[in-house]
Amino acid sequence: SSGGGGSSALRSTAPHIFSFDAVRTWYNYPVVLNDGGQLYAGGVTANGSVQVHKTNAIDASSFTLAATLEVDDHNEATLLKLPNGKLACFYSKHSTDALIRYRVSSNALPDVSAFAAEKTFTDSQVSYTLPFLLSDGNVRVFYRRGLGGPQRERRMAKTPVADLQAGTETWTQSTIFETTGERPYMVATQNGTDRIDFVMTNGHPNEVAT
């Protein structure tokens, strides 16, 4: 809005839609990346395909990372820009198998027209991916693992970013959070250098007073 002397004007524009078939949930992060005037976003289609979408507010395109993976809004890809300019996308099913999946773009952004073949690392039943890159040069992917029920823990897998960029990565895993008696829901953010902050509930809102 703008104006003065007791008058004002309100300007609005129609929304810019760059995918008509995409849903997401809150518990994967980051799902959206703004880089060099391009906006990238992960999403799941109505038939369960995991996609990454790109728009510059003029045109838009999409790339399918995993066709018909699972019809579930918990499975959208999270996005991590690597130092070499390529885009790493991480995703999983919603606690129905033991695979964390990921693909790395064949070329640097803004080109998301081709990706290397899908790779995986395994745990037990997994869901939600949260990848981070701090100044120590390690890519960390946090996720929830567990065999169902209330006892579900947060784990981390880590690999040097140089190895991920070279395609020679080996993931090492460690337990970060243990939950006792409830299943929490978590979001996280980072400062880009040496700190990751986590906020979580003390359980599912259908089960406890969060």
N, C-alpha and C positions, 0 to 999 in steps of 0.2 A: 504494500500500500504506500501511497505518497500523497502529499498535499500539505496545505497550511491554511491558516486563517479560518479554521473551523470546517474546512472541506477536506474530503479525502476521496481517493479513487482506488478501487480494488481491481486487480488484473488477474485473470485466471486463464489457463490453457488446458486443452484436453490432455488426458494422460497418454503417454507414449507407450504402446504395448509392443513388446518384442518377443513374447511367447504367449500363444493362446492355450497352451497345454503344458502347464508346469505348476507343481505345488512344492512346498517345503515345510520343514518343521523348525522349531527354535533351537534344537539341541545339537545341531551340527554347526561348526563355525571355522573359518569364515565362508559363507555361501556366496557372498558378493565381493567382487574386486573391481575397484575403479583405478584404471591405469592408462595414462597417456591419452585421456579423452575417450577411452573405450570402457564400457561397463560390461563385466562378465558376471554371470550368475549360474549357479547350479539349480537343477530342478528334476522332478520325477513326473513323467507323463501318465496319462490315464491308464496306459497298458503296462506301467511299471518300468519303462525305459529310463535310464539315468542319462541326463544330457547336461552339456554346458552351453550357455547361450551368450551371444555377444551382440552389443549394439553401440552405435555412436550417435544415437538419436536421429539418424537419417535412414540407415538400413540396418538390418539385423540378420543373424545367421545362427544356426545351432549345429552341434556335433553330438552324436549319440555315443556315449562312452560304453554303455552296456545295454543291449536291447532286451526288453522284457525281463529284467532282472527279478523284480518283485513289485506287486502293486501295494506300495506302502510309502507314505510321505516322509518317513524317517530316513530314507535312503538317498537323499540328494547328495551330490558331490560337494565337497569342500575344496577350496581353491588356495593354492600356494604358489606365488611367483618365485622362481628360483633365480639365483644371481646371474645365470647365463641368459635370462630373459624368457626361458620356457615356463610353461604352466603345468604344475603337478596337481592332479585331481584325485581325491581320496573318497571312497564310498564303501558301504557295506550293506548287507541285508539287515533286517530288524530282528536280530537274535534268532535267526533260523538257520544259520550255518556259522562256521568258525573262520571265515575269511575276511580280512581287511584287503580291499582291492584298490589298485591305483594305476593311473596311466599318466604319462608325461608327454606333452606336445612335441611333435617332431621338429618344430621350428619355434623361434622366439615369438613372443607376442608382438603384434596383434594377430598373428596367424594361428588360428585354432581349427584349421581345416583338416589336420591329420595328427594322430597320436600314435605313439609306440604301443605295442601290444600290452594288454592288461597283465599286471603282475599281482601277486598276493603274498601276504604272510598270514600265519595261522595262530589261533589261540583256541578258546572254547567258543561258545556262542557269543557273538559280538554285535554291537550296534553303536552308532554315532561316531563320527570322526572329527577330530579337531587338530589340524596340523599347524605347527609353528616353526619359525626359523629365527634363532637368536644369534647374537654376534659371536658365539663360540663355534659356529659353523656346523651345528648339528640340526637336522630335521627331526622334530619330535611330533609324533602322532599320538594323541590321547584318545581313548575309546573306552566304552563300557563292556565288560565281559562278565559272563556268569551263566549258570546252568538253569536259569529261571528261578522264580520265587524271590524272596526279599534279599537274599545274600548275593549282591552283585557288586563287583569292585571296579574301580577305575584303574586302568593300566596305561603304560606308556611304552611305545616302541621308538627306538632312536637309531639313526644312521647318519654318517657324515654327508653333508650336502654334496661334497665333491664326488662321493661314490654314487649318490642318486643321479647326479647329472651325467656321470659316465656310464650308468646302467650296470654297475657292479656292486650295488648296495647289499648289505646283509643287516637285517634288523635285529637289534638286541632289545629284550623286553624286561620291564620291571613293574612291580606293583607300586602305585602312587597312593591310592586311597583304598582303604578297606571300609565297607559299610557293615553295620551291625544291626540287623533286624528290619531295615527298611530299604527301599530302592530310591535313591535320590536322583534328582534331575539337575544338570549342571550346565552352566555357560562359562566361557573363559575369554580372556583377552590378553594381549601382551604389549610391552613397551618397545619391542623391536630390538632390545639389546640384551638385558639380563634378567627379565622378570616376566612371569606369567601369573595372572590373577584369576582365581576361580570363585564363582558364586554358585551355591547349590541349595536346593531344598533339603529338608530332612526326610522326605519320602514322597510317594505319589499322592497328589491331592485327593484321589478317591479313597485313600487308605489311612492317611494321617492328616492332622491339622497342620498344614505347612506354614 
